[in-house]
């Protein structure tokens, strides 16, 4: 039977864990307490830390019994992630409480649960940079406001809200799919929105179009869903995350970007959308080595830097090598009149020389020239969207 799992370090957070369990039970759902602590628990638990630690690849001893707390926390996170992979079918939802160590351990496991399984992390770190904890998952981070150090008039309210939110999510019936369309993934950025919206409009009658914001996390989430079989093909128009990966931007892909296309053999129609851009936060966050470059202030907190011809050539070689490893149906569309809304005649980032360097490097690197499609238009022109939609449909339904 699938039940709600209440997770935390039962040596220091026992009172909070018991409170959450009782609230969930009062709401009509069964809950069990999972201990991910490395010391003796202060309350009775349903799943002991030793059971979790036994899932570590090096055995229980790699987690428990050592004197280095940092190493123990890291090892328990590894063990809990493996435990969640093995037991995901038994988990209807998960709520956890933690400070720094507890958040790290609990989220390591939560990230392994399927999308759609409700996950709430009540954390002292939830008001800061949560990217390392959430990753590509759908974890909800709830600020604890006070430290998690016993129940008080505020912590009771915060914990109660989380417990009732979880009960509500599980008690409500899941929304049914509107139809039986095949799901596909698309990548979009503000400067390619016109293009991707037009493609979505053209393909929407036939496919369930899931659009991902190309912010690093977006691309990783899309590719994870492709690997899981949740989506069946990609219209990867906006590959700007690769520019950030190679040149130190803040919205970077991982180095394994595009590898899942090779592993799955899924249909892929891509382009070079927004490869004219490397993203940074406010101007004072731009590395000093980039002084003198061409910048565009997207807003006071986001600064865009134009890529050079040399950088575009490097990106072309990088993408070309990735696509050479793909055995499935792949097409790369190259818009000869500009790769973003800024790279257009009269635009702040218009640089035909840089674009040509990108195109030449792709032409020189990609072994199967039939995979390259040169289009005499801008990426946001209707003709480009029409070509992308038609080619993708041909690859999906040959």
C-alpha positions in Angstrom: 0.0 0.0 0.0 1.3 3.4 -0.9 1.6 5.8 2.1 2.9 9.3 2.9 6.5 9.2 4.1 7.6 11.8 6.8 11.3 12.2 6.6 14.0 13.7 8.8 16.7 13.2 11.3 14.8 11.6 14.2 17.6 12.4 16.7 17.1 16.1 16.5 13.7 16.6 14.7 11.7 13.9 16.4 9.0 16.2 17.8 8.4 17.8 14.4 8.3 14.5 12.6 5.7 13.1 15.0 3.6 16.3 14.7 3.6 16.0 10.9 2.6 12.3 11.1 -0.3 13.0 13.5 -1.6 15.9 11.3 -1.5 13.7 8.2 -3.3 10.8 10.1 -5.9 13.3 11.3 -6.4 14.3 7.6 -7.3 10.7 6.7 -4.0 9.6 5.2 -1.6 6.9 6.5 1.9 8.2 7.3 5.2 6.5 8.3 8.3 8.2 9.8 11.6 7.6 8.0 14.7 8.3 10.0 17.7 9.6 8.0 19.7 10.6 11.1 23.1 9.2 11.9 22.5 9.0 15.7 20.0 7.3 18.0 16.4 8.6 17.4 14.5 10.4 20.0 11.1 8.9 19.0 9.9 5.6 17.6 10.2 5.4 13.8 8.8 3.2 11.2 11.8 3.0 8.9 15.1 3.0 10.7 18.2 4.9 9.6 20.0 1.5 9.5 17.5 0.3 6.8 18.2 3.4 4.8 22.0 3.2 5.3 22.0 -0.4 4.1 21.2 0.9 0.6 24.5 2.6 0.3 26.6 0.9 -2.4 29.4 0.3 0.2 27.0 -0.9 2.8 25.7 0.4 6.1 29.2 0.9 7.6 29.9 3.6 5.0 27.1 5.7 6.5 26.8 5.0 10.3 29.5 4.7 13.0 32.0 7.2 11.7 33.1 10.4 13.4 33.0 12.7 10.4 29.5 14.2 10.3 30.0 15.8 6.9 31.0 12.4 5.4 28.0 10.7 7.2 25.6 13.3 5.8 26.9 12.8 2.3 26.8 9.1 2.5 23.3 9.1 4.0 22.1 11.2 1.1 23.5 8.7 -1.3 21.8 5.8 0.6 18.5 7.6 0.8 18.5 8.3 -2.9 19.0 4.6 -3.6 16.3 3.7 -1.1 13.8 6.0 -2.8 14.6 4.5 -6.2 13.9 1.0 -4.8 10.7 2.0 -2.9 9.1 4.7 -5.1 6.1 2.5 -5.7 5.3 2.5 -2.0 5.3 6.3 -1.6 2.2 8.3 -2.2 3.8 11.5 -1.1 6.7 12.8 0.9 7.3 15.6 3.4 10.6 16.3 5.1 12.0 18.7 7.6 15.6 19.8 7.9 18.4 22.3 8.3 21.4 22.2 6.1 22.3 18.6 6.4 18.7 17.3 6.6 17.7 19.2 3.5 20.6 17.8 1.6 19.8 14.2 2.6 16.1 14.4 2.2 16.2 16.2 -1.2 18.7 13.6 -2.5 15.9 11.0 -2.1 13.0 13.2 -3.2 14.7 14.0 -6.5 14.6 10.3 -7.3 10.8 10.1 -7.0 8.7 10.3 -10.1 7.2 13.6 -11.3 3.8 14.2 -9.9 4.4 12.4 -6.6 3.8 15.3 -4.1 7.1 16.3 -2.4 7.4 19.1 0.2 10.7 20.1 1.9 10.3 22.3 5.0 13.8 23.8 5.3 15.8 26.6 6.9 17.4 27.0 3.5 14.3 27.4 1.4 14.5 31.2 1.0 18.0 31.0 -0.6 19.4 29.4 -3.7 17.4 26.1 -3.8 18.7 24.9 -7.2 21.2 22.3 -5.7 18.3 20.8 -3.7 15.5 20.9 -6.2 17.5 20.0 -9.3 15.2 19.0 -12.1 12.5 17.7 -9.8 9.1 19.1 -8.7 10.0 19.4 -5.0 8.1 22.3 -3.3 10.5 24.1 -0.9 8.7 25.6 2.1 10.7 28.1 4.3 10.6 27.1 7.9 11.0 30.8 9.0 12.2 29.8 12.4 14.9 27.2 13.0 13.6 23.6 13.2 14.4 23.2 16.8 11.2 22.2 18.5 7.5 23.2 18.2 6.4 26.8 18.8 3.5 29.0 17.8 4.9 29.7 14.4 6.5 26.4 13.5 3.2 24.6 14.3 1.5 26.7 11.6 4.2 26.2 9.0 4.2 22.4 9.6 0.4 22.3 9.6 0.2 24.1 6.3 2.7 21.7 4.7 0.9 18.6 6.1 -2.5 19.8 5.0 -1.2 20.8 1.6 0.2 17.3 1.1 -3.0 15.6 2.3 -5.0 17.8 -0.1 -2.7 17.0 -3.1 -3.0 13.3 -2.4 -6.7 13.3 -1.6 -7.7 15.1 -4.8 -8.1 13.1 -7.9 -5.3 13.5 -10.4 -6.3 15.4 -13.5 -6.8 13.1 -16.4 -5.0 13.6 -19.7 -7.1 15.7 -22.0 -6.5 13.3 -24.9 -4.2 10.5 -26.0 -1.8 12.7 -27.9 1.9 11.9 -28.0 3.9 14.2 -25.7 6.9 16.1 -27.2 9.3 18.6 -25.7 10.3 22.0 -27.0 12.9 24.5 -25.7 12.1 28.3 -25.6 13.8 31.5 -24.5 12.3 35.0 -24.6 14.3 35.7 -27.8 12.9 32.6 -29.5 9.3 32.8 -28.2 7.8 33.9 -31.5 9.3 30.8 -33.2 8.4 28.2 -30.6 4.8 29.6 -30.1 4.3 29.2 -33.9 5.7 25.7 -33.9 3.5 24.7 -30.9 0.4 26.2 -32.7 1.2 24.1 -35.8 1.9 20.8 -33.9 -0.6 21.2 -31.1 -3.5 19.5 -32.8 -1.4 16.3 -33.2 1.0 16.4 -30.1 0.9 17.4 -26.5 3.5 20.1 -26.5 5.5 20.6 -23.3 7.6 23.8 -23.6 10.7 24.1 -21.4 12.4 27.4 -20.5 16.0 27.1 -21.6 17.5 28.0 -18.2 19.8 25.0 -17.6 17.2 23.3 -15.4 14.7 23.4 -18.3 16.9 21.5 -20.7 17.8 19.0 -18.0 14.2 18.4 -17.1 13.2 17.9 -20.7 15.9 15.4 -21.4 15.1 13.5 -18.1 11.5 13.2 -19.3 12.7 11.9 -22.7 14.9 9.3 -21.0 11.9 8.2 -18.8 9.7 7.8 -21.9 7.3 10.5 -20.7 7.9 12.4 -24.0 8.7 10.9 -27.3 10.6 13.5 -29.3 12.2 16.9 -29.1 11.9 20.2 -31.0 15.1 21.6 -29.4 15.0 25.1 -31.0 16.7 26.9 -28.2 20.1 25.4 -27.3 21.5 28.6 -25.5 22.3 26.6 -22.4 25.3 25.2 -24.3 26.7 28.8 -24.6 26.5 29.2 -20.8 28.0 25.8 -20.2 31.1 26.5 -22.4 31.6 30.2 -21.4 30.7 30.4 -17.7 27.1 31.7 -17.9 24.6 31.2 -15.1 22.0 29.2 -17.1 24.2 26.4 -18.1 23.5 22.9 -19.4 25.3 19.9 -18.0 28.1 18.5 -20.1 25.8 15.6 -21.0 23.4 17.8 -22.9 22.2 16.0 -26.1 23.6 12.6 -24.9 20.1 11.4 -24.1 19.2 11.9 -27.8 22.0 9.5 -28.7 20.9 7.0 -26.0 17.2 6.9 -26.9 17.4 7.4 -30.7 14.3 9.7 -30.3 13.4 12.0 -33.2 15.2 15.4 -32.7 14.8 18.6 -34.6 17.0 21.3 -33.2 18.4 24.7 -33.9 20.9 27.2 -32.6 18.4 29.5 -30.9 20.0 32.1 -28.7 23.6 30.8 -29.1 24.4 34.5 -29.6 23.8 34.9 -25.8 25.7 34.1 -22.6 23.6 34.9 -19.5 24.8 36.5 -16.3 23.0 38.2 -13.4 23.5 41.9 -12.6 26.3 43.7 -14.4 28.7 43.4 -11.5 28.5 39.6 -11.7 30.1 39.5 -15.2 33.6 38.0 -14.9 36.3 40.6 -15.4 37.8 38.7 -18.3 34.8 39.7 -20.4 35.4 43.5 -20.0 35.0 45.3 -23.3 32.5 42.8 -24.7 29.0 43.6 -26.2 26.3 43.5 -23.5 22.6 43.9 -23.4 20.6 44.6 -20.2 17.6 42.3 -20.3 16.6 43.7 -16.9 18.5 45.0 -13.9 19.2 41.5 -12.7 20.0 39.8 -16.0 22.8 40.8 -18.3 23.3 39.2 -21.7 26.7 39.0 -23.5 27.1 38.5 -27.2 29.2 35.5 -28.2 32.2 36.0 -30.5 33.0 34.3 -33.8 35.6 32.2 -32.0 33.1 31.1 -29.3 30.5 30.3 -32.0 33.0 28.1 -33.8 33.7 26.2 -30.6 30.0 25.7 -30.0 29.5 24.5 -33.5 32.2 21.9 -33.0 30.7 20.8 -29.6 27.2 20.4 -31.0 28.5 18.7 -34.1 30.3 16.0 -32.1 27.3 15.4 -30.0 25.0 14.9 -33.1 27.5 12.6 -34.7 27.0 10.2 -31.8 23.2 10.0 -32.6 21.9 7.1 -34.6 18.3 8.2 -34.6 16.5 10.7 -36.9 18.2 14.1 -36.3 17.9 17.4 -38.2 19.6 20.7 -37.3 18.0 23.8 -38.7 20.2 26.9 -39.3 18.5 30.3 -39.7 20.8 32.2 -41.9 19.4 35.7 -41.0 19.8 35.5 -37.2 19.5 33.1 -34.3 17.5 35.3 -31.8 15.4 38.4 -31.5 18.6 40.3 -30.7 20.5 38.9 -33.7 18.4 40.6 -36.4 19.0 43.4 -38.8 19.4 46.5 -36.6 19.4 44.4 -33.4 21.8 44.8 -30.5 23.5 41.4 -31.2 23.5 41.3 -35.0 26.8 39.8 -36.0 26.8 37.9 -39.4 30.5 37.0 -38.9 29.8 35.2 -35.6 26.8 33.4 -37.1 28.9 32.3 -40.1 31.6 30.9 -37.8 28.9 28.8 -36.1 27.4 27.6 -39.3 30.8 26.8 -40.8 31.9 24.8 -37.8 28.7 22.8 -37.8 29.1 22.1 -41.6 32.7 21.0 -41.1 32.0 18.8 -38.0 28.8 17.1 -38.7 29.5 13.9 -40.7 26.1 13.4 -42.2 25.5 16.6 -44.2 21.9 15.6 -44.8 21.2 16.4 -41.2 21.9 20.1 -41.8 19.1 22.2 -43.1 20.0 25.8 -44.0 17.0 28.2 -44.1 17.3 31.7 -45.7 15.3 33.3 -42.9 15.4 34.5 -39.3 14.7 32.1 -36.5 11.5 34.0 -35.6 10.2 34.1 -39.2 7.0 32.1 -39.9 8.8 30.2 -42.6 11.3 28.8 -40.1 8.6 27.6 -37.7 6.7 26.0 -40.6 9.9 24.2 -41.7 10.6 23.0 -38.2 7.1 21.7 -37.7 7.0 19.9 -41.0 10.4 18.3 -40.6 9.6 17.1 -37.1 6.3 15.6 -38.1 8.1 13.8 -41.0 10.6 12.3 -38.5 8.0 11.3 -36.0 5.7 9.8 -38.6 7.8 8.7 -41.6 
